[in-house]
Amino acid sequence: MPSGYVQSALSESDYKDLSNEFGLEVALVKAVMEVESNGSGFLLKEASPARPKILFEGHWFYKLTPKPVSKSRPDLSYPNWDKSKYKGGSSEWDRLLDAMAFDEIQALKSASFGLGQVMGFNYPAAGCASIQQFIQENFAGEYWQARHMMNFIVSNNLLDELKRKDWDGFARGYNGPGYKKNNYDTKLEAAYKKAL
């Protein structure tokens, strides 16, 4: 894991530049970040050096690794999404590090990172040549995390949905078909209104 980075937060100027580059209202960019990470890409006062916020997704680790992992560590590898498996905060890093002992690359691909909570396996859509580049940039600061998020949105043809405030369409594409279980679409709309 990278070390020695200092947490670098987005400034209002960064938000404006990013929004202008992609032809979006600042409130739309902030809304996605608010829903995905409460508007902060790093764990605060929980880790030193600063580490990006993550969620380790054991159902993805199950899909990406040999099945014997699920027998020895059912808390890390399970066939279906299960919200009860999340530990939150720095404990998600404990889960990721435990999974890395089995398969480092697949474990990194099985976690979502930073402001936009982009999954590791989506590193190409985030604009990175390798999972290692994706991880390094997530540690480097919120600017890179925001860029990953925006690259992912563009790569998945979701920019128009976001511009039109098509909350359902964007939520389905960004969060997956189960987005209604977490009210992702209504949370996104509420976060947008709050950011205006």
Secondary structure in CASP SS format (residue, H / E / C, confidence):
PFRMAT SS
TARGET T0000
AUTHOR 0000-0000-0000
METHOD secondary structure of the structure
MODEL  1
M C 1.00
P C 1.00
S C 1.00
G C 1.00
Y C 1.00
V C 1.00
Q C 1.00
S C 1.00
A C 1.00
L C 1.00
S C 1.00
E H 1.00
S H 1.00
D H 1.00
Y H 1.00
K H 1.00
D H 1.00
L H 1.00
S H 1.00
N H 1.00
E H 1.00
F H 1.00
G C 1.00
L C 1.00
E C 1.00
V H 1.00
A H 1.00
L H 1.00
V H 1.00
K H 1.00
A H 1.00
V H 1.00
M H 1.00
E H 1.00
V H 1.00
E H 1.00
S H 1.00
N C 1.00
G C 1.00
S C 1.00
G C 1.00
F E 1.00
L C 1.00
L C 1.00
K C 1.00
E C 1.00
A C 1.00
S C 1.00
P C 1.00
A C 1.00
R C 1.00
P E 1.00
K C 1.00
I E 1.00
L E 1.00
F E 1.00
E C 1.00
G H 1.00
H H 1.00
W H 1.00
F H 1.00
Y H 1.00
K H 1.00
L H 1.00
T C 1.00
P C 1.00
K C 1.00
P H 1.00
V H 1.00
S H 1.00
K H 1.00
S H 1.00
R C 1.00
P C 1.00
D C 1.00
L C 1.00
S C 1.00
Y C 1.00
P C 1.00
N C 1.00
W C 1.00
D C 1.00
K H 1.00
S H 1.00
K H 1.00
Y C 1.00
K C 1.00
G C 1.00
G C 1.00
S C 1.00
S H 1.00
E H 1.00
W H 1.00
D H 1.00
R H 1.00
L H 1.00
L H 1.00
D H 1.00
A H 1.00
M H 1.00
A C 1.00
F C 1.00
D C 1.00
E H 1.00
I H 1.00
Q H 1.00
A H 1.00
L H 1.00
K H 1.00
S C 1.00
A E 1.00
S E 1.00
F E 1.00
G C 1.00
L C 1.00
G C 1.00
Q C 1.00
V E 1.00
M E 1.00
G H 1.00
F H 1.00
N H 1.00
Y C 1.00
P C 1.00
A C 1.00
A C 1.00
G C 1.00
C C 1.00
A C 1.00
S C 1.00
I H 1.00
Q H 1.00
Q H 1.00
F H 1.00
I H 1.00
Q H 1.00
E H 1.00
N H 1.00
F H 1.00
A H 1.00
G C 1.00
E H 1.00
Y H 1.00
W H 1.00
Q H 1.00
A H 1.00
R H 1.00
H H 1.00
M H 1.00
M H 1.00
N H 1.00
F H 1.00
I H 1.00
V H 1.00
S H 1.00
N C 1.00
N C 1.00
L C 1.00
L H 1.00
D H 1.00
E H 1.00
L H 1.00
K H 1.00
R C 1.00
K C 1.00
D C 1.00
W H 1.00
D H 1.00
G H 1.00
F H 1.00
A H 1.00
R H 1.00
G H 1.00
Y H 1.00
N H 1.00
G C 1.00
P C 1.00
G C 1.00
Y H 1.00
K H 1.00
K H 1.00
N H 1.00
N C 1.00
Y H 1.00
D H 1.00
T H 1.00
K H 1.00
L H 1.00
E H 1.00
A H 1.00
A H 1.00
Y H 1.00
K H 1.00
K H 1.00
A H 1.00
L C 1.00
END
